Amino acid sequence: MLRRLVGLMGRASLPPGHALLLDPCASIHTCFMRFAIDVAFLDEENRVVRVVRQLAPWRLAGARGSRKCVEMAGGALSTDLDEGDCLKLES
């Protein structure tokens, strides 16, 4: 539980090609974060329900119908990604 609460807080950055998957997740905050993030909110089938780019520190974001959230460093999320797209998640 604590690991989920902390998330990306306290990190200076997120390495290229890395992301944080939160499941379940319908909303996030960037309080105490040091960098902007790109966020994709997903439904149960990994279909994108909302994309938020360059979410600055000390902001909130959410999406109705979201089940999961993928957080990446700001600018790392493909500009081609849009609502309705389906993501294949790999670890």
C-alpha positions in Angstrom: 0.0 0.0 0.0 2.8 2.4 0.9 4.6 1.7 -2.4 1.5 2.6 -4.3 1.0 5.8 -2.3 4.6 6.9 -3.0 4.5 6.1 -6.7 7.0 8.4 -8.5 7.3 10.9 -5.6 10.8 11.7 -4.6 12.3 10.5 -7.9 14.3 12.9 -10.0 13.1 11.3 -13.2 11.8 8.1 -14.8 14.3 6.3 -17.1 13.5 6.3 -20.9 11.4 3.4 -21.9 10.1 2.8 -18.3 6.6 3.4 -17.0 4.6 2.9 -13.9 1.3 0.9 -14.1 -1.3 1.6 -11.4 -4.1 -1.0 -11.2 -6.8 -0.2 -10.1 -6.7 3.5 -10.7 -9.2 6.1 -11.8 -7.3 9.2 -10.8 -3.8 10.4 -9.9 -2.0 13.3 -8.3 1.5 14.7 -8.9 1.9 16.2 -5.4 5.6 16.2 -4.3 6.8 15.1 -7.7 9.8 16.8 -9.4 8.9 16.4 -13.0 6.0 16.4 -15.5 4.5 13.1 -16.6 2.5 11.7 -19.5 -0.5 9.6 -18.4 -2.7 7.2 -20.2 -5.9 6.1 -18.4 -7.1 2.7 -19.5 -10.3 0.6 -19.2 -10.4 -3.1 -18.2 -9.4 -4.1 -21.7 -6.4 -1.7 -21.9 -8.3 0.7 -24.2 -7.3 4.3 -23.7 -10.1 6.4 -22.2 -8.0 9.6 -21.7 -4.5 10.9 -22.4 -2.9 13.6 -20.4 0.4 15.0 -21.6 2.9 16.9 -19.6 1.0 16.8 -16.3 3.0 19.2 -14.1 3.8 18.7 -10.4 1.0 19.6 -8.0 -1.8 18.7 -10.4 -4.7 16.2 -10.4 -6.0 14.1 -13.3 -8.6 11.3 -13.7 -10.9 9.7 -16.2 -14.4 8.3 -15.9 -14.4 4.6 -16.8 -10.7 4.2 -16.1 -9.5 1.0 -14.4 -5.7 1.5 -14.9 -3.2 4.2 -15.4 0.2 4.2 -17.1 2.6 7.0 -16.1 5.7 7.9 -18.1 8.1 10.7 -18.1 6.7 13.9 -19.7 7.1 13.7 -23.5 7.7 10.0 -23.6 4.2 9.0 -24.6 3.7 8.6 -28.3 1.9 11.6 -29.9 0.0 9.0 -32.0 -1.7 7.6 -28.9 -5.4 8.7 -28.7 -8.6 7.8 -27.0 -10.0 4.4 -28.2 -6.5 3.0 -28.9 -5.7 -0.4 -27.3 -2.4 -0.9 -25.5 -0.4 -4.1 -25.1 1.3 -4.0 -21.7 4.6 -5.8 -21.3 6.7 -6.1 -18.2 
